[in-house]
């Protein structure tokens, strides 16, 4: 069986990805989380490692497989400080990628953000951009960085600012053409579907914008 490693399975994209992966009987899915992942029924090909991410290196022996999906990400509201945000969205992602690379995981697919840029004045986009740049400096066989736009889907928690952003983006979405297409809202299930398709093929580039993901999922 093809062995899939998954980090960030409790988020909007990660949850959609986990459900789609578990529907594939040819895959063994190994998810890493801070708390046990509750599934509606037992899955024979599912393993959940509940770990302390502060001591990630102590669990390095489990980060072995064919493909690694990293959907980790927090918000400034949850993190409360820039240091805490950077610890998750930059430091933790890089630590996971380094361990996976050392363990000869061949392919890594990582969620970033539309607009990510290490030279940005926006702390969120700057952090994502630095994460992207440092990932590309690692000796990874195949790396795919995905930059989804505003995500649609049912979240476990209510985010007023995000709901407002989705509503506005949906109104002007028909006007988003050309270079603006990458800013159109995209369903988390669509991003998950695109991730799986990219994991099954030799990626021809590193960075995939949101509009690329929409097209890949629809193919």
ChimeraX commands (.cxc) that place a marker at each C-alpha (Angstrom):
marker #1 position 0.00,0.00,0.00 radius 0.5
marker #1 position 1.14,3.54,-0.70 radius 0.5
marker #1 position 1.93,5.24,2.61 radius 0.5
marker #1 position 0.58,8.78,3.03 radius 0.5
marker #1 position 1.71,11.12,5.83 radius 0.5
marker #1 position -0.62,13.94,6.86 radius 0.5
marker #1 position -0.08,16.96,9.11 radius 0.5
marker #1 position -2.87,19.46,9.77 radius 0.5
marker #1 position -5.81,17.11,9.42 radius 0.5
marker #1 position -8.08,19.13,11.72 radius 0.5
marker #1 position -8.12,22.27,9.56 radius 0.5
marker #1 position -10.54,22.98,6.74 radius 0.5
marker #1 position -8.30,21.65,3.96 radius 0.5
marker #1 position -6.76,18.92,6.10 radius 0.5
marker #1 position -10.13,17.53,7.14 radius 0.5
marker #1 position -11.35,17.44,3.52 radius 0.5
marker #1 position -8.09,15.82,2.48 radius 0.5
marker #1 position -8.27,13.16,5.19 radius 0.5
marker #1 position -11.80,12.17,4.16 radius 0.5
marker #1 position -10.84,11.92,0.50 radius 0.5
marker #1 position -7.71,9.91,1.26 radius 0.5
marker #1 position -9.61,7.45,3.46 radius 0.5
marker #1 position -11.94,6.77,0.55 radius 0.5
marker #1 position -8.99,5.32,-1.36 radius 0.5
marker #1 position -8.50,1.66,-0.31 radius 0.5
marker #1 position -5.06,1.49,-1.92 radius 0.5
marker #1 position -3.67,4.03,0.58 radius 0.5
marker #1 position -2.48,3.78,4.15 radius 0.5
marker #1 position -3.00,7.15,5.83 radius 0.5
marker #1 position -0.86,8.16,8.81 radius 0.5
marker #1 position -2.01,11.38,10.46 radius 0.5
marker #1 position -0.09,13.32,13.11 radius 0.5
marker #1 position -2.09,15.44,15.54 radius 0.5
marker #1 position -2.07,17.02,18.99 radius 0.5
marker #1 position -5.34,15.33,19.94 radius 0.5
marker #1 position -6.90,12.03,18.82 radius 0.5
marker #1 position -8.74,12.26,15.51 radius 0.5
marker #1 position -12.29,10.98,15.81 radius 0.5
marker #1 position -13.62,9.11,12.79 radius 0.5
marker #1 position -17.26,8.05,12.32 radius 0.5
marker #1 position -16.12,4.42,11.93 radius 0.5
marker #1 position -12.89,2.48,12.20 radius 0.5
marker #1 position -10.55,2.59,9.22 radius 0.5
marker #1 position -8.21,-0.39,8.90 radius 0.5
marker #1 position -5.71,1.60,6.84 radius 0.5
marker #1 position -5.63,4.62,9.17 radius 0.5
marker #1 position -3.04,5.34,11.86 radius 0.5
marker #1 position -3.18,8.38,14.14 radius 0.5
marker #1 position -0.01,9.39,15.98 radius 0.5
marker #1 position -0.88,11.81,18.80 radius 0.5
marker #1 position 2.32,13.72,19.41 radius 0.5
marker #1 position 3.80,16.76,21.10 radius 0.5
marker #1 position 4.87,19.02,18.26 radius 0.5
marker #1 position 7.34,20.78,20.54 radius 0.5
marker #1 position 9.21,17.47,20.63 radius 0.5
marker #1 position 8.67,16.63,16.98 radius 0.5
marker #1 position 12.14,15.17,16.51 radius 0.5
marker #1 position 11.35,12.50,19.11 radius 0.5
marker #1 position 8.75,11.14,16.66 radius 0.5
marker #1 position 10.94,11.31,13.55 radius 0.5
marker #1 position 10.94,7.52,13.16 radius 0.5
marker #1 position 7.22,7.64,12.31 radius 0.5
marker #1 position 7.60,10.26,9.57 radius 0.5
marker #1 position 8.39,7.69,6.90 radius 0.5
marker #1 position 6.33,7.15,3.77 radius 0.5
marker #1 position 5.82,7.86,0.09 radius 0.5
marker #1 position 4.04,11.24,0.15 radius 0.5
marker #1 position 3.71,13.90,2.84 radius 0.5
marker #1 position 0.84,16.40,2.90 radius 0.5
marker #1 position 1.32,19.43,5.16 radius 0.5
marker #1 position -1.83,21.47,5.74 radius 0.5
marker #1 position -0.66,23.20,8.91 radius 0.5
marker #1 position -1.60,26.80,9.47 radius 0.5
marker #1 position -3.02,29.06,12.13 radius 0.5
marker #1 position -4.34,32.62,12.30 radius 0.5
marker #1 position -3.10,35.68,14.15 radius 0.5
marker #1 position -6.32,35.59,16.16 radius 0.5
marker #1 position -5.54,32.08,17.41 radius 0.5
marker #1 position -1.80,32.54,17.72 radius 0.5
marker #1 position -2.20,35.92,19.48 radius 0.5
marker #1 position 1.44,36.88,18.83 radius 0.5
marker #1 position 3.63,37.03,15.75 radius 0.5
marker #1 position 6.15,34.71,17.41 radius 0.5
marker #1 position 3.48,32.05,18.03 radius 0.5
marker #1 position 2.18,32.40,14.48 radius 0.5
marker #1 position 5.66,32.01,13.02 radius 0.5
marker #1 position 6.30,28.98,15.24 radius 0.5
marker #1 position 3.47,27.09,13.50 radius 0.5
marker #1 position 3.40,28.47,9.97 radius 0.5
marker #1 position 7.14,28.68,9.44 radius 0.5
marker #1 position 9.21,26.80,12.01 radius 0.5
marker #1 position 7.02,23.72,12.39 radius 0.5
marker #1 position 6.50,23.30,8.64 radius 0.5
marker #1 position 10.28,23.49,8.05 radius 0.5
marker #1 position 11.02,21.03,10.86 radius 0.5
marker #1 position 8.57,18.52,9.39 radius 0.5
marker #1 position 10.00,18.97,5.90 radius 0.5
marker #1 position 13.59,18.49,7.11 radius 0.5
marker #1 position 12.71,15.27,8.96 radius 0.5
marker #1 position 10.78,13.95,5.94 radius 0.5
marker #1 position 13.70,14.77,3.66 radius 0.5
marker #1 position 16.17,13.04,5.99 radius 0.5
marker #1 position 13.84,10.01,6.00 radius 0.5
marker #1 position 13.80,9.93,2.18 radius 0.5
marker #1 position 10.14,10.85,1.72 radius 0.5
marker #1 position 10.04,11.47,-2.02 radius 0.5
marker #1 position 7.24,14.00,-2.39 radius 0.5
marker #1 position 6.03,16.88,-0.19 radius 0.5
marker #1 position 2.89,18.92,-0.82 radius 0.5
marker #1 position 2.52,22.00,1.38 radius 0.5
marker #1 position -0.30,24.51,1.80 radius 0.5
marker #1 position 0.79,28.15,1.67 radius 0.5
marker #1 position -1.32,31.19,0.77 radius 0.5
marker #1 position -2.21,33.32,-2.20 radius 0.5
marker #1 position 0.05,36.36,-2.20 radius 0.5
marker #1 position 2.87,34.72,-0.23 radius 0.5
marker #1 position 6.03,36.79,-0.64 radius 0.5
marker #1 position 9.12,36.95,1.55 radius 0.5
marker #1 position 9.52,40.65,0.61 radius 0.5
marker #1 position 5.97,41.58,1.64 radius 0.5
marker #1 position 5.29,44.21,4.31 radius 0.5
marker #1 position 2.40,42.05,5.53 radius 0.5
marker #1 position 3.61,39.76,8.32 radius 0.5
marker #1 position 1.32,36.88,7.33 radius 0.5
marker #1 position 2.32,36.92,3.66 radius 0.5
marker #1 position 5.99,37.52,4.52 radius 0.5
marker #1 position 6.04,34.49,6.84 radius 0.5
marker #1 position 4.41,32.30,4.20 radius 0.5
marker #1 position 6.87,33.55,1.59 radius 0.5
marker #1 position 9.87,32.81,3.79 radius 0.5
marker #1 position 8.50,29.34,4.44 radius 0.5
marker #1 position 8.21,28.75,0.69 radius 0.5
marker #1 position 11.74,29.99,0.00 radius 0.5
marker #1 position 13.33,27.86,2.71 radius 0.5
marker #1 position 11.38,24.78,1.66 radius 0.5
marker #1 position 12.75,25.17,-1.86 radius 0.5
marker #1 position 16.28,25.27,-0.44 radius 0.5
marker #1 position 15.90,21.74,0.97 radius 0.5
marker #1 position 17.04,18.74,-1.11 radius 0.5
marker #1 position 13.48,17.46,-1.66 radius 0.5
marker #1 position 12.95,15.13,-4.63 radius 0.5
marker #1 position 9.56,16.63,-5.49 radius 0.5
marker #1 position 7.99,19.67,-3.84 radius 0.5
marker #1 position 4.61,21.22,-4.59 radius 0.5
marker #1 position 3.61,24.44,-2.83 radius 0.5
marker #1 position -0.09,25.23,-3.08 radius 0.5
marker #1 position -1.40,28.79,-2.71 radius 0.5
marker #1 position -5.17,28.66,-2.22 radius 0.5
marker #1 position -7.18,31.87,-2.09 radius 0.5
marker #1 position -10.07,32.49,0.34 radius 0.5
marker #1 position -11.41,29.08,1.33 radius 0.5
marker #1 position -15.05,28.09,1.32 radius 0.5
marker #1 position -16.44,25.21,3.34 radius 0.5
marker #1 position -17.91,24.47,6.73 radius 0.5
marker #1 position -15.48,25.37,9.49 radius 0.5
marker #1 position -15.71,24.15,13.05 radius 0.5
marker #1 position -15.41,27.71,14.33 radius 0.5
marker #1 position -17.12,30.90,13.15 radius 0.5
marker #1 position -14.87,33.54,11.54 radius 0.5
marker #1 position -16.75,36.78,10.91 radius 0.5
marker #1 position -13.98,38.49,8.93 radius 0.5
marker #1 position -13.56,35.42,6.72 radius 0.5
marker #1 position -17.31,35.17,6.08 radius 0.5
marker #1 position -17.32,38.84,5.06 radius 0.5
marker #1 position -14.33,38.28,2.77 radius 0.5
marker #1 position -15.97,35.28,1.12 radius 0.5
marker #1 position -19.20,37.21,0.57 radius 0.5
marker #1 position -17.36,40.14,-1.02 radius 0.5
marker #1 position -15.11,37.93,-3.13 radius 0.5
marker #1 position -18.10,35.92,-4.34 radius 0.5
marker #1 position -19.82,39.11,-5.50 radius 0.5
marker #1 position -16.87,40.28,-7.56 radius 0.5
marker #1 position -15.71,36.80,-8.60 radius 0.5
marker #1 position -17.24,37.05,-12.10 radius 0.5
marker #1 position -15.01,40.10,-12.68 radius 0.5
marker #1 position -11.83,38.28,-11.66 radius 0.5
marker #1 position -10.15,37.39,-14.93 radius 0.5
marker #1 position -6.57,37.07,-16.06 radius 0.5
marker #1 position -4.12,37.72,-13.23 radius 0.5
marker #1 position -7.01,38.19,-10.78 radius 0.5
marker #1 position -8.28,34.60,-11.22 radius 0.5
marker #1 position -5.99,33.36,-8.47 radius 0.5
marker #1 position -7.91,35.47,-5.93 radius 0.5
marker #1 position -11.26,33.80,-6.56 radius 0.5
marker #1 position -12.67,31.87,-3.56 radius 0.5
marker #1 position -12.00,28.13,-3.72 radius 0.5
marker #1 position -13.62,25.23,-1.89 radius 0.5
marker #1 position -11.44,23.33,0.58 radius 0.5
marker #1 position -12.66,20.09,-1.00 radius 0.5
marker #1 position -11.39,21.34,-4.37 radius 0.5
marker #1 position -7.95,22.10,-2.92 radius 0.5
marker #1 position -7.86,18.62,-1.34 radius 0.5
marker #1 position -8.78,16.99,-4.64 radius 0.5
marker #1 position -6.05,18.93,-6.44 radius 0.5
marker #1 position -3.51,17.91,-3.80 radius 0.5
marker #1 position -4.27,14.24,-4.30 radius 0.5
marker #1 position -4.03,14.55,-8.09 radius 0.5
marker #1 position -0.70,16.35,-7.82 radius 0.5
marker #1 position 0.58,13.62,-5.49 radius 0.5
marker #1 position -0.16,11.03,-8.16 radius 0.5
marker #1 position 1.87,12.65,-10.89 radius 0.5
marker #1 position 5.31,14.10,-11.43 radius 0.5
marker #1 position 4.86,17.78,-10.69 radius 0.5
marker #1 position 6.20,19.99,-13.47 radius 0.5
marker #1 position 6.74,23.01,-11.21 radius 0.5
marker #1 position 6.87,23.98,-7.56 radius 0.5
marker #1 position 4.23,26.68,-6.98 radius 0.5
marker #1 position 0.55,26.24,-7.85 radius 0.5
marker #1 position -1.76,29.24,-7.58 radius 0.5
marker #1 position -5.39,28.92,-6.56 radius 0.5
marker #1 position -6.62,29.09,-10.15 radius 0.5
marker #1 position -4.23,26.25,-11.03 radius 0.5
marker #1 position -5.70,24.13,-8.25 radius 0.5
marker #1 position -9.22,24.75,-9.51 radius 0.5
marker #1 position -8.22,23.63,-12.99 radius 0.5
marker #1 position -6.36,20.54,-11.76 radius 0.5
marker #1 position -9.32,19.44,-9.65 radius 0.5
marker #1 position -11.69,19.83,-12.60 radius 0.5
marker #1 position -9.56,17.79,-15.01 radius 0.5
marker link #1:1,2 radius 0.2
marker link #1:2,3 radius 0.2
marker link #1:3,4 radius 0.2
marker link #1:4,5 radius 0.2
marker link #1:5,6 radius 0.2
marker link #1:6,7 radius 0.2
marker link #1:7,8 radius 0.2
marker link #1:8,9 radius 0.2
marker link #1:9,10 radius 0.2
marker link #1:10,11 radius 0.2
marker link #1:11,12 radius 0.2
marker link #1:12,13 radius 0.2
marker link #1:13,14 radius 0.2
marker link #1:14,15 radius 0.2
marker link #1:15,16 radius 0.2
marker link #1:16,17 radius 0.2
marker link #1:17,18 radius 0.2
marker link #1:18,19 radius 0.2
marker link #1:19,20 radius 0.2
marker link #1:20,21 radius 0.2
marker link #1:21,22 radius 0.2
marker link #1:22,23 radius 0.2
marker link #1:23,24 radius 0.2
marker link #1:24,25 radius 0.2
marker link #1:25,26 radius 0.2
marker link #1:26,27 radius 0.2
marker link #1:27,28 radius 0.2
marker link #1:28,29 radius 0.2
marker link #1:29,30 radius 0.2
marker link #1:30,31 radius 0.2
marker link #1:31,32 radius 0.2
marker link #1:32,33 radius 0.2
marker link #1:33,34 radius 0.2
marker link #1:34,35 radius 0.2
marker link #1:35,36 radius 0.2
marker link #1:36,37 radius 0.2
marker link #1:37,38 radius 0.2
marker link #1:38,39 radius 0.2
marker link #1:39,40 radius 0.2
marker link #1:40,41 radius 0.2
marker link #1:41,42 radius 0.2
marker link #1:42,43 radius 0.2
marker link #1:43,44 radius 0.2
marker link #1:44,45 radius 0.2
marker link #1:45,46 radius 0.2
marker link #1:46,47 radius 0.2
marker link #1:47,48 radius 0.2
marker link #1:48,49 radius 0.2
marker link #1:49,50 radius 0.2
marker link #1:50,51 radius 0.2
marker link #1:51,52 radius 0.2
marker link #1:52,53 radius 0.2
marker link #1:53,54 radius 0.2
marker link #1:54,55 radius 0.2
marker link #1:55,56 radius 0.2
marker link #1:56,57 radius 0.2
marker link #1:57,58 radius 0.2
marker link #1:58,59 radius 0.2
marker link #1:59,60 radius 0.2
marker link #1:60,61 radius 0.2
marker link #1:61,62 radius 0.2
marker link #1:62,63 radius 0.2
marker link #1:63,64 radius 0.2
marker link #1:64,65 radius 0.2
marker link #1:65,66 radius 0.2
marker link #1:66,67 radius 0.2
marker link #1:67,68 radius 0.2
marker link #1:68,69 radius 0.2
marker link #1:69,70 radius 0.2
marker link #1:70,71 radius 0.2
marker link #1:71,72 radius 0.2
marker link #1:72,73 radius 0.2
marker link #1:73,74 radius 0.2
marker link #1:74,75 radius 0.2
marker link #1:75,76 radius 0.2
marker link #1:76,77 radius 0.2
marker link #1:77,78 radius 0.2
marker link #1:78,79 radius 0.2
marker link #1:79,80 radius 0.2
marker link #1:80,81 radius 0.2
marker link #1:81,82 radius 0.2
marker link #1:82,83 radius 0.2
marker link #1:83,84 radius 0.2
marker link #1:84,85 radius 0.2
marker link #1:85,86 radius 0.2
marker link #1:86,87 radius 0.2
marker link #1:87,88 radius 0.2
marker link #1:88,89 radius 0.2
marker link #1:89,90 radius 0.2
marker link #1:90,91 radius 0.2
marker link #1:91,92 radius 0.2
marker link #1:92,93 radius 0.2
marker link #1:93,94 radius 0.2
marker link #1:94,95 radius 0.2
marker link #1:95,96 radius 0.2
marker link #1:96,97 radius 0.2
marker link #1:97,98 radius 0.2
marker link #1:98,99 radius 0.2
marker link #1:99,100 radius 0.2
marker link #1:100,101 radius 0.2
marker link #1:101,102 radius 0.2
marker link #1:102,103 radius 0.2
marker link #1:103,104 radius 0.2
marker link #1:104,105 radius 0.2
marker link #1:105,106 radius 0.2
marker link #1:106,107 radius 0.2
marker link #1:107,108 radius 0.2
marker link #1:108,109 radius 0.2
marker link #1:109,110 radius 0.2
marker link #1:110,111 radius 0.2
marker link #1:111,112 radius 0.2
marker link #1:112,113 radius 0.2
marker link #1:113,114 radius 0.2
marker link #1:114,115 radius 0.2
marker link #1:115,116 radius 0.2
marker link #1:116,117 radius 0.2
marker link #1:117,118 radius 0.2
marker link #1:118,119 radius 0.2
marker link #1:119,120 radius 0.2
marker link #1:120,121 radius 0.2
marker link #1:121,122 radius 0.2
marker link #1:122,123 radius 0.2
marker link #1:123,124 radius 0.2
marker link #1:124,125 radius 0.2
marker link #1:125,126 radius 0.2
marker link #1:126,127 radius 0.2
marker link #1:127,128 radius 0.2
marker link #1:128,129 radius 0.2
marker link #1:129,130 radius 0.2
marker link #1:130,131 radius 0.2
marker link #1:131,132 radius 0.2
marker link #1:132,133 radius 0.2
marker link #1:133,134 radius 0.2
marker link #1:134,135 radius 0.2
marker link #1:135,136 radius 0.2
marker link #1:136,137 radius 0.2
marker link #1:137,138 radius 0.2
marker link #1:138,139 radius 0.2
marker link #1:139,140 radius 0.2
marker link #1:140,141 radius 0.2
marker link #1:141,142 radius 0.2
marker link #1:142,143 radius 0.2
marker link #1:143,144 radius 0.2
marker link #1:144,145 radius 0.2
marker link #1:145,146 radius 0.2
marker link #1:146,147 radius 0.2
marker link #1:147,148 radius 0.2
marker link #1:148,149 radius 0.2
marker link #1:149,150 radius 0.2
marker link #1:150,151 radius 0.2
marker link #1:151,152 radius 0.2
marker link #1:152,153 radius 0.2
marker link #1:153,154 radius 0.2
marker link #1:154,155 radius 0.2
marker link #1:155,156 radius 0.2
marker link #1:156,157 radius 0.2
marker link #1:157,158 radius 0.2
marker link #1:158,159 radius 0.2
marker link #1:159,160 radius 0.2
marker link #1:160,161 radius 0.2
marker link #1:161,162 radius 0.2
marker link #1:162,163 radius 0.2
marker link #1:163,164 radius 0.2
marker link #1:164,165 radius 0.2
marker link #1:165,166 radius 0.2
marker link #1:166,167 radius 0.2
marker link #1:167,168 radius 0.2
marker link #1:168,169 radius 0.2
marker link #1:169,170 radius 0.2
marker link #1:170,171 radius 0.2
marker link #1:171,172 radius 0.2
marker link #1:172,173 radius 0.2
marker link #1:173,174 radius 0.2
marker link #1:174,175 radius 0.2
marker link #1:175,176 radius 0.2
marker link #1:176,177 radius 0.2
marker link #1:177,178 radius 0.2
marker link #1:178,179 radius 0.2
marker link #1:179,180 radius 0.2
marker link #1:180,181 radius 0.2
marker link #1:181,182 radius 0.2
marker link #1:182,183 radius 0.2
marker link #1:183,184 radius 0.2
marker link #1:184,185 radius 0.2
marker link #1:185,186 radius 0.2
marker link #1:186,187 radius 0.2
marker link #1:187,188 radius 0.2
marker link #1:188,189 radius 0.2
marker link #1:189,190 radius 0.2
marker link #1:190,191 radius 0.2
marker link #1:191,192 radius 0.2
marker link #1:192,193 radius 0.2
marker link #1:193,194 radius 0.2
marker link #1:194,195 radius 0.2
marker link #1:195,196 radius 0.2
marker link #1:196,197 radius 0.2
marker link #1:197,198 radius 0.2
marker link #1:198,199 radius 0.2
marker link #1:199,200 radius 0.2
marker link #1:200,201 radius 0.2
marker link #1:201,202 radius 0.2
marker link #1:202,203 radius 0.2
marker link #1:203,204 radius 0.2
marker link #1:204,205 radius 0.2
marker link #1:205,206 radius 0.2
marker link #1:206,207 radius 0.2
marker link #1:207,208 radius 0.2
marker link #1:208,209 radius 0.2
marker link #1:209,210 radius 0.2
marker link #1:210,211 radius 0.2
marker link #1:211,212 radius 0.2
marker link #1:212,213 radius 0.2
marker link #1:213,214 radius 0.2
marker link #1:214,215 radius 0.2
marker link #1:215,216 radius 0.2
marker link #1:216,217 radius 0.2
marker link #1:217,218 radius 0.2
marker link #1:218,219 radius 0.2
view
